[in-house]
Amino acid sequence: MHGRPLVAAALIAASAPPPAHARPVEPIVYSVRFPAPHTHYVTIDARVPTGGRPDVELMMAVWTPGSYLIREYARHVEGVTARTPGGDRLPVEKSRKNRWRAATGGADAIVVSYQVYGREMSVRTNWIETDFAMLNGAPTFLTLADDEGRRPHDVVLELPDGWRGTATGLPPHPGRAPHAYRAPDFDTLVDSPIVAGNPAVYPFTVAGVPHHLVNLGESGVWDGPRSAEDAERITRELHRMWGLMPYERYRFLNLITEAGGGLEHRNSTLLMTSRWATSSRPRYLRWLGLVSHELFHAWNGKRLRPIELGPFDYEAEVHTESLWVVEGLTSYYADLVVHRAGLSTETEYLQALSRRIRGLQTTPGRAVQPVALASYDAWIKFYRGDENSRNTSVSYYTKGAVVGFLLDMRIRAATGGAKTLDDVLRRAYARYSGARGFMPNEFRATAEAVAGKPLSGWFAHALDSTGELDYAEALDWLGLTFGDDADPGGDGWLGVVTRNADGRLLVAQVPRGTPAHAAGFNVGDEILAIGGHRVLPSEWNARIAEAAPGTRLDVLAARRGALRRIPVETAAAPAESWELQPVDEPTPAQTRNRGAWLSGS
């Protein structure tokens, strides 16, 4: 049952302290304060043990796990000072872009103080304002550079007047005041975002494990009880699928801030959404898919993981070819789990899957970059996209999801429906969810073992090449077909992507294989006229559509202020349709197969 939300002082941290550290070590203790939150700063005093050394070196991470980009968090740190516990100032010098060396003066511990600016509304960064704060570990906490991450890290928050609660996946610190937490190591600290303010909290229990949906910013608009009920249904479905709970507690930290995105953590997730999402069926389904996606990572990604993703080097890139497993398969299951939980119709789910297929098949970069390479190059491509990315790269989220769908159907067909991709993940979890992780060939071999037939050639084509994927086997197994999602009706088409910039019609993208690309349109061109007649942003699409395929047009554009004419010939829009629909007369076997797939039975 979900009624009025809970708002507590030491807000739902965790029900039990972690087991004793294998080697008792004096912790780093952070005192976190918000003396003027309207300035977007958090002030931190860190008591750092020295071990009797004459100086210590402190480090800030340059990236955060789950988001593969060097983000240079140290750029938001300022005013780093050091003193003895008695108050004597100690010298501090910058030793690297993200490191500081502090003298100890022979003290057993020193206090390092600094401020962090936080005003980037993303799940990877920090946000501090009058009403609330969101802190991620990597951009917030300095740690000892040579500790190898095995030292406990305590966090004690002092809240401004009017803030009543904190929420995090960190376990509470035994014996300390409210808003005090202990991370057994630096990895846990980085993996545990903290939200402070006045959130509404909805508890529920699945398989004896406590969960909390923490909604910050409901504003009387967001439907808290409904969202909690549906998060619980998704959690129950994932427990049914995996057969176990991988954590002792879980926190959905849902920031209703008119932003978007989600980031997985070992026993929590940080989500962002709009307060209006529960009022719109499509937007609410996207939020449910986000909840499903990020919770799925508690199994796939945080525990079942590629061997390269842990232990982490927080100061350098960590490359892997297996993000198609971590993110792609998770994306495949996200909407499927929502449907299996009874929260979407079959039509809605097929539409969601169709969008993924369409997104892949209309990306020219699929013929340039294999998905395994897209994973490896995430650090320099996926998170550094530009106007040409669509032409040169493919998303490991999108293609990975489509590969997951096709792999699932291949296994079902090979085993007569006896085994599925669910079985692959469960077997891989049993084998590789420990400290080591899996190698790319080990995950592929696990899928082969479940399928009972060779898959190496199929994997090489789907993952290591840029060859087109074959949908025939999957569609035949399920009794689906690609129906018509649009009728071009003889309209003209150039393929150029435009945007309205304050009344100016600008070229935003020029996909390969389109008439616009062949004619020489450039990103940034301002389109002014067609054939001597002014064209406004609101008129462009209609004017092009009215020009039948084969019509030659003379487009006037301004490029960096200089006028130029671009002759171009319209073509018919590509006829391919990627809208999944049931066939008119499915066989009994196809009906059974589709029912088993959609229900997870």
C-alpha positions in Angstrom: 0.0 0.0 0.0 1.2 3.5 -0.8 -0.4 6.4 1.0 1.1 9.5 2.4 4.9 9.7 1.8 7.4 9.5 4.6 9.6 12.4 5.4 12.2 11.6 8.0 15.2 13.2 9.5 17.8 10.5 8.8 15.9 9.7 5.6 15.8 6.0 4.8 19.5 5.4 4.6 19.7 1.7 5.2 18.5 -0.8 7.8 21.8 -2.3 8.9 25.4 -1.3 9.0 27.8 -3.0 6.6 30.0 -5.8 7.8 33.2 -4.9 9.6 36.1 -3.8 7.3 38.5 -6.6 6.7 41.4 -4.4 7.8 40.3 -1.8 10.3 41.7 1.5 9.0 41.0 5.0 10.3 38.4 6.6 8.0 38.5 9.9 6.1 35.6 11.9 7.6 33.9 14.5 5.5 31.8 17.2 7.1 29.5 18.5 4.4 27.8 21.9 4.9 25.7 24.3 2.8 26.3 27.7 4.4 24.8 29.6 1.4 23.1 27.1 -0.9 21.7 29.8 -3.1 25.3 30.4 -4.3 25.4 26.8 -5.5 28.4 25.9 -3.3 29.0 23.1 -0.9 31.7 23.4 1.7 33.6 20.3 2.8 36.0 19.7 5.7 37.8 16.4 5.4 39.6 14.9 8.3 42.4 12.9 6.6 44.6 10.4 8.5 48.3 10.8 7.6 49.8 7.6 8.9 52.7 9.7 10.2 53.9 10.8 6.7 55.4 14.3 6.2 52.9 15.0 3.4 49.9 13.4 1.8 48.5 13.6 -1.8 44.8 14.0 -2.4 43.0 13.0 -5.6 39.6 13.8 -7.2 38.2 11.5 -9.8 38.1 12.8 -13.4 35.1 10.6 -14.5 32.2 8.7 -12.9 31.4 5.0 -13.6 28.5 4.5 -16.0 29.3 7.7 -18.0 32.3 7.2 -20.2 33.8 10.7 -20.6 36.7 12.5 -18.8 34.8 15.3 -17.1 37.5 17.1 -15.2 35.6 17.5 -12.0 38.5 19.3 -10.3 37.6 22.4 -12.3 34.8 23.1 -9.8 37.0 22.8 -6.8 38.3 25.9 -5.1 39.9 27.2 -2.0 41.8 24.0 -1.0 43.5 24.6 2.4 44.9 22.4 5.1 45.4 22.7 8.8 46.2 20.6 11.9 43.3 19.6 14.1 44.5 22.3 16.4 44.1 24.9 13.7 47.7 25.5 12.5 47.8 26.3 8.7 49.7 23.8 6.6 51.1 24.4 3.0 49.1 22.9 0.1 50.2 22.8 -3.5 48.6 21.6 -6.7 50.6 18.5 -7.9 48.5 17.5 -11.0 45.3 18.7 -12.7 43.2 16.7 -10.1 45.7 16.3 -7.2 46.9 18.3 -4.3 49.8 17.7 -2.0 49.5 18.8 1.6 52.1 18.9 4.3 51.2 17.3 7.6 53.5 19.0 10.1 53.9 15.6 11.8 50.2 15.4 12.8 48.5 12.1 12.8 45.6 13.7 10.9 45.0 16.9 9.0 41.8 18.8 8.1 41.5 19.6 4.4 38.9 22.2 3.5 37.5 23.2 0.1 34.4 24.3 -1.8 32.7 22.7 -4.8 30.6 24.6 -7.2 27.5 22.6 -8.3 25.1 23.9 -10.9 24.9 21.2 -13.6 21.6 19.4 -13.7 22.7 16.0 -14.8 22.9 12.6 -13.1 26.7 12.7 -13.3 27.4 16.0 -11.6 26.3 18.2 -8.7 23.4 20.7 -8.2 23.0 22.9 -5.1 20.3 25.5 -4.7 18.1 27.0 -2.1 15.6 24.1 -1.9 17.8 21.0 -2.3 21.2 19.5 -3.2 22.2 16.6 -5.3 25.8 15.4 -4.7 27.6 12.7 -6.7 30.7 11.2 -5.2 33.2 11.6 -8.0 32.8 15.4 -8.4 32.6 16.0 -4.6 35.0 14.1 -2.5 38.8 14.3 -2.4 40.5 11.1 -1.2 44.1 9.8 -0.6 45.7 9.1 -3.9 47.7 6.2 -2.7 45.1 4.4 -0.7 43.9 1.9 -3.3 40.4 2.7 -2.2 40.3 0.4 0.8 39.8 3.0 3.5 36.3 3.7 5.0 34.9 7.1 4.1 32.4 8.7 6.5 30.1 11.5 5.4 28.3 13.7 7.9 25.8 16.3 6.4 24.8 19.5 8.1 21.5 20.7 6.6 20.4 24.3 6.1 17.3 25.5 8.0 14.2 24.1 6.3 15.8 21.0 4.9 14.6 17.9 6.8 16.0 14.8 5.0 18.7 13.1 3.2 18.5 10.0 1.0 21.4 7.8 -0.4 22.3 4.2 -0.9 25.1 4.6 1.7 24.6 2.7 4.9 24.1 4.9 8.0 27.1 5.4 10.3 26.4 3.5 13.5 26.4 5.7 16.6 26.5 9.0 14.7 23.9 11.8 14.4 21.3 11.8 11.7 22.5 12.4 8.1 25.8 10.4 8.9 26.9 7.6 6.6 29.8 5.3 6.2 31.1 4.0 2.8 33.4 1.0 3.4 35.7 2.1 0.6 36.1 4.8 -2.0 34.3 2.8 -4.7 31.2 2.7 -2.6 31.4 6.5 -1.9 31.7 7.2 -5.7 28.8 4.8 -6.3 26.3 6.4 -3.9 24.7 9.8 -4.8 23.2 11.8 -2.0 20.1 13.9 -2.2 19.2 16.5 0.6 16.2 18.6 1.0 12.5 17.7 1.6 11.7 14.7 -0.7 8.6 12.6 -0.5 9.5 9.0 0.3 7.5 5.9 -0.6 8.7 2.6 0.9 7.9 -0.9 -0.4 9.3 -4.3 0.1 10.1 -7.0 -2.5 11.4 -10.4 -1.6 12.1 -9.1 1.9 14.3 -6.3 0.6 13.4 -2.7 1.5 13.1 -0.3 -1.4 12.3 3.4 -1.3 11.1 5.7 -4.1 12.4 9.2 -3.2 10.6 11.9 -5.1 12.1 15.4 -4.9 9.9 18.1 -6.5 6.5 16.5 -6.8 5.0 20.1 -6.6 1.4 18.7 -6.2 1.6 17.6 -9.8 3.6 14.4 -9.9 1.5 11.3 -8.9 3.7 9.9 -6.1 1.6 6.9 -5.0 1.1 5.8 -8.6 4.8 6.0 -9.4 5.7 4.1 -6.3 3.2 1.3 -7.1 4.5 1.0 -10.6 8.2 1.0 -9.5 7.3 -1.8 -7.2 5.7 -3.8 -10.0 8.8 -3.4 -12.1 11.0 -4.5 -9.2 8.8 -7.6 -8.6 9.1 -8.5 -12.3 12.9 -8.1 -12.3 13.1 -10.3 -9.2 11.0 -12.9 -10.9 13.2 -12.8 -14.0 16.6 -13.0 -12.2 15.5 -15.2 -9.4 17.3 -13.3 -6.7 17.9 -9.8 -5.2 21.5 -8.7 -5.6 21.4 -6.0 -2.8 20.2 -5.6 0.8 18.4 -2.2 0.1 17.7 0.0 -2.8 16.9 3.7 -3.4 15.3 5.2 -6.4 16.4 8.9 -6.2 13.9 10.6 -8.5 14.6 14.2 -9.1 11.6 15.9 -10.7 13.5 18.9 -12.0 12.4 19.2 -15.7 15.6 17.5 -16.7 16.2 14.0 -18.0 18.5 11.0 -17.7 19.4 8.2 -15.3 22.5 6.6 -13.9 22.9 3.3 -12.3 24.5 2.5 -8.9 25.1 -0.6 -7.0 22.1 -0.2 -4.6 20.5 3.0 -5.9 19.8 5.0 -9.0 19.6 8.7 -9.7 16.8 9.6 -12.1 15.6 12.9 -13.6 12.2 13.7 -15.1 9.5 16.3 -15.5 6.7 16.9 -13.0 4.3 16.5 -15.9 5.4 13.0 -16.9 2.7 11.3 -14.8 0.1 13.3 -16.7 1.2 12.1 -20.2 0.9 8.4 -21.2 3.9 8.5 -23.6 6.1 10.5 -21.1 5.1 8.3 -18.2 6.0 5.1 -20.2 9.4 6.6 -20.9 9.9 7.2 -17.2 8.8 3.7 -16.4 11.3 2.5 -19.0 14.0 4.6 -17.3 13.2 3.0 -13.9 13.3 -0.4 -15.4 16.6 0.3 -17.3 18.4 1.6 -14.2 17.2 -1.0 -11.9 18.1 -3.7 -14.4 21.7 -2.5 -14.0 21.8 -3.7 -10.4 22.2 -7.1 -12.0 23.6 -6.4 -15.4 26.4 -3.8 -15.2 27.0 -3.4 -11.5 27.5 -7.1 -10.7 27.5 -9.0 -14.0 30.0 -6.8 -15.7 32.8 -6.8 -18.3 36.2 -7.5 -16.8 37.5 -4.1 -17.6 34.9 -2.3 -15.5 36.4 -2.7 -12.1 38.4 -2.1 -10.1 38.3 1.4 -11.5 41.0 3.8 -12.4 39.3 7.1 -11.6 42.0 9.1 -13.4 42.1 7.5 -16.8 39.8 6.0 -19.5 38.7 2.4 -19.1 37.9 0.8 -22.5 35.6 -2.2 -23.1 34.0 -3.8 -26.2 31.1 -5.0 -24.1 28.9 -2.0 -23.5 26.5 -3.6 -26.0 25.9 -6.1 -23.1 25.9 -3.6 -20.3 23.7 -0.9 -22.0 22.4 -2.6 -25.1 20.8 -5.7 -23.5 19.6 -3.5 -20.6 17.9 -1.2 -23.1 16.3 -4.2 -24.8 14.8 -5.4 -21.5 13.8 -2.0 -20.2 10.6 -1.7 -22.1 10.0 -5.4 -22.2 10.0 -5.6 -18.4 7.6 -2.7 -18.2 5.3 -4.7 -20.5 5.8 -7.9 -18.5 4.9 -6.0 -15.3 1.6 -5.2 -16.9 2.3 -1.5 -17.3 2.1 -1.3 -21.1 0.0 -2.9 -23.8 1.4 -5.2 -26.5 0.9 -2.4 -29.1 2.8 0.1 -26.9 5.7 -2.3 -26.4 5.9 -3.2 -30.1 6.0 0.6 -30.8 8.9 1.0 -28.4 10.8 -1.8 -30.0 10.0 -0.4 -33.4 11.5 2.9 -32.4 14.8 1.2 -31.5 14.9 -0.7 -34.8 14.0 2.5 -36.8 16.7 4.4 -34.9 19.3 1.9 -36.0 18.2 1.4 -39.5 18.0 5.1 -40.3 21.5 5.9 -38.9 24.1 6.0 -41.7 26.8 5.3 -39.2 25.7 1.7 -38.8 27.6 1.0 -42.1 30.7 2.7 -40.7 31.2 1.6 -37.1 30.7 -1.9 -35.6 28.9 -1.9 -32.3 31.9 -3.5 -30.4 34.0 -0.6 -31.7 31.3 1.9 -30.7 31.6 0.5 -27.2 35.4 0.8 -27.1 35.3 4.3 -28.5 32.5 5.6 -26.2 35.1 7.9 -24.5 35.8 9.8 -27.7 32.6 9.4 -29.8 29.4 8.6 -28.0 29.8 11.3 -25.3 31.4 13.7 -27.7 28.8 13.7 -30.4 28.6 16.4 -33.1 26.6 17.2 -36.2 28.4 14.4 -38.2 28.1 11.6 -35.5 25.0 10.2 -37.2 27.1 9.6 -40.3 30.1 8.0 -38.6 28.9 6.1 -35.5 26.3 3.9 -34.1 24.8 3.8 -30.5 25.7 0.7 -28.5 22.4 1.4 -26.6 20.4 1.2 -29.8 22.2 -1.4 -31.8 22.9 -3.4 -28.6 19.2 -3.5 -27.9 18.3 -4.6 -31.4 21.1 -7.3 -31.3 19.6 -8.4 -28.0 16.2 -8.8 -29.5 17.6 -10.8 -32.4 19.8 -12.9 -30.1 16.8 -13.7 -27.9 14.8 -14.9 -30.9 17.7 -16.9 -32.3 18.1 -18.8 -28.9 14.3 -19.4 -28.7 14.2 -20.7 -32.3 17.3 -22.9 -31.7 15.8 -24.5 -28.6 12.2 -24.7 -29.7 11.3 -22.1 -27.1 12.9 -24.0 -24.2 15.6 -21.4 -23.6 15.8 -17.6 -23.9 18.1 -14.7 -23.5 16.8 -14.6 -19.9 18.6 -17.9 -19.4 21.8 -16.5 -20.9 21.8 -13.6 -18.4 21.1 -15.8 -15.4 23.8 -18.3 -16.3 26.3 -15.5 -17.0 25.4 -13.9 -13.7 26.0 -17.2 -11.8 29.4 -17.5 -13.5 30.8 -14.0 -13.8 29.1 -11.7 -11.2 31.9 -12.0 -8.8 35.0 -9.9 -8.4 36.5 -10.8 -11.8 33.8 -10.1 -14.5 33.6 -11.6 -17.9 35.7 -11.4 -21.1 33.9 -10.7 -24.4 34.4 -14.3 -25.6 33.1 -15.7 -22.3 29.8 -14.0 -22.7 29.5 -15.1 -26.3 30.3 -18.7 -25.2 27.7 -18.6 -22.5 25.1 -17.6 -25.1 26.3 -20.5 -27.4 26.0 -23.0 -24.5 22.4 -21.9 -23.8 21.5 -22.0 -27.5 23.1 -25.4 -28.0 24.4 -24.3 -31.4 27.4 -22.3 -32.7 26.9 -18.6 -32.6 30.4 -17.3 -33.3 29.7 -16.4 -36.9 26.4 -14.7 -36.0 28.2 -12.7 -33.2 31.0 -11.7 -35.6 28.5 -10.4 -38.1 26.3 -8.6 -35.5 29.0 -7.2 -33.3 32.3 -7.0 -35.1 31.1 -6.0 -38.6 29.0 -3.3 -40.2 26.8 -5.8 -42.1 23.1 -5.3 -42.1 21.2 -7.3 -39.5 18.7 -9.9 -40.6 15.3 -9.7 -39.0 13.6 -12.6 -40.9 14.2 -15.3 -38.3 13.0 -13.2 -35.4 9.9 -12.0 -37.2 9.0 -15.5 -38.4 9.3 -16.9 -34.9 7.0 -14.3 -33.4 4.5 -13.9 -36.3 5.5 -10.3 -36.8 6.1 -8.2 -39.9 7.3 -4.7 -40.7 4.1 -2.8 -41.6 3.7 0.7 -43.0 4.5 3.5 -40.6 4.2 6.2 -43.2 2.9 6.7 -46.7 5.2 9.0 -48.6 2.5 9.5 -51.3 4.9 10.7 -53.9 6.3 13.6 -51.8 9.6 15.1 -52.4 12.5 14.5 -50.0 16.0 15.9 -49.4 16.9 14.2 -46.1 18.4 17.3 -44.6 17.7 18.0 -40.9 16.9 21.6 -40.1 16.1 23.7 -37.0 14.4 27.0 -36.3 16.9 29.3 -34.6 14.9 32.4 -33.6 13.1 32.5 -37.0 16.2 31.5 -39.0 16.1 28.2 -40.9 19.4 26.5 -40.2 20.8 23.1 -41.4 21.4 20.9 -38.3 22.5 17.6 -39.9 23.2 16.3 -43.4 22.9 12.5 -43.3 24.9 10.5 -45.8 23.0 8.9 -48.7 20.6 11.8 -49.0 20.1 14.3 -51.9 21.1 17.1 -49.5 24.4 15.4 -48.8 25.1 14.8 -52.5 24.2 18.4 -53.3 26.6 19.9 -50.8 24.4 21.3 -48.0 26.6 22.1 -45.0 25.7 22.1 -41.3 25.1 25.8 -40.3 23.8 26.9 -43.7 20.9 29.3 -43.3 18.3 28.5 -45.9 16.7 31.6 -47.3 14.8 30.9 -50.4 13.8 28.2 -53.0 13.8 29.3 -56.6 13.8 33.0 -55.9 11.0 32.8 -53.3 11.5 33.4 -49.6 11.0 30.3 -47.4 10.3 30.5 -43.7 11.1 27.7 -41.2 7.4 26.8 -40.9 7.2 26.4 -44.7 10.3 24.4 -45.5 9.0 20.8 -45.0 5.8 21.5 -47.0 7.6 23.2 -49.8 10.0 20.2 -50.2 7.1 17.7 -50.0 5.2 19.6 -52.7 8.1 19.1 -55.1 7.6 15.7 -56.6 10.6 13.3 -56.7 12.9 14.3 -59.5 12.2 18.0 -59.2 15.2 20.2 -59.5 15.3 23.0 -57.0 17.6 26.0 -56.6 18.1 26.7 -52.9 19.5 30.0 -51.8 21.5 29.8 -48.6 23.9 32.0 -46.5 27.1 30.3 -45.4 29.1 32.4 -42.9 27.3 35.5 -44.3 28.1 34.8 -48.0 25.1 33.9 -50.3 25.3 30.8 -52.4 22.9 28.8 -54.6 22.7 25.1 -54.0 21.1 23.1 -56.9 19.5 19.9 -55.6 17.1 17.3 -57.0 14.3 15.9 -54.8 14.0 12.1 -54.3 11.3 9.9 -52.9 11.7 9.2 -49.2 13.1 5.8 -48.4 10.3 3.2 -48.6 11.5 1.0 -45.8 9.2 0.7 -42.8 10.3 -0.5 -39.4 6.9 -0.6 -37.6 6.5 -4.1 -36.0 3.0 -5.5 -36.5 1.4 -8.9 -36.0 0.9 -10.8 -39.2 -2.8 -11.1 -40.3 -3.0 -14.9 -39.7 -0.3 -16.1 -37.3 0.1 -19.8 -36.8 -0.7 -21.3 -33.4 3.0 -21.7 -32.8 3.7 -18.1 -33.6 0.9 -17.0 -31.2 2.4 -19.2 -28.5 5.9 -17.9 -29.1 4.9 -14.3 -29.0 2.9 -14.8 -25.8 5.8 -16.6 -24.1 8.2 -13.8 -25.1 5.9 -11.0 -24.0 5.0 -12.6 -20.7 8.4 -13.9 -19.8 7.0 -17.4 -19.3 
